[in-house]
Amino acid sequence: MKKIIALILALVLLLSHPVVANASSRSLAINPIITFGENRVHCYVAISADAGDPIIAKISLYEGNNRIRTWNRTGTEYLIFSEYVPVQNGYKYTLTVDATVEGIKKPTVSVDATYVQ
């Protein structure tokens, strides 16, 4: 009888013990920004990931449908990119970011605007 009570008590303790799933709370932010001034576009990209995460980014600038510049950058945990490129009046410019974080390809993030003098 004592063995049965001990077994039931052990089972109750085992079943009442909370089980915590190791849910991933990974954070990632990919922010492309373009601003215009003095016949040039300022291409700015900020990427932040979790501590120690390797980041690989392919950053492209399009004038209309034509890709006019591509940059490849890497970082760990943070990646900051800044570049100026000459522009033409009346054209739409699109800045795209294709990022891989910890070996996992992320969806493309982009921003666009038209340069009007």
Secondary structure by P-SEA (a helix, b strand, c coil): caaaaaaaaaaaaaaaccccccccbbbbbbbbbbbbcccbbbbbbbbbccccbbbbbbbbbbccccccbbbbbbbccbbbbbbbbbbbccbbbbbbbbcccccccccccbbbbbbcc
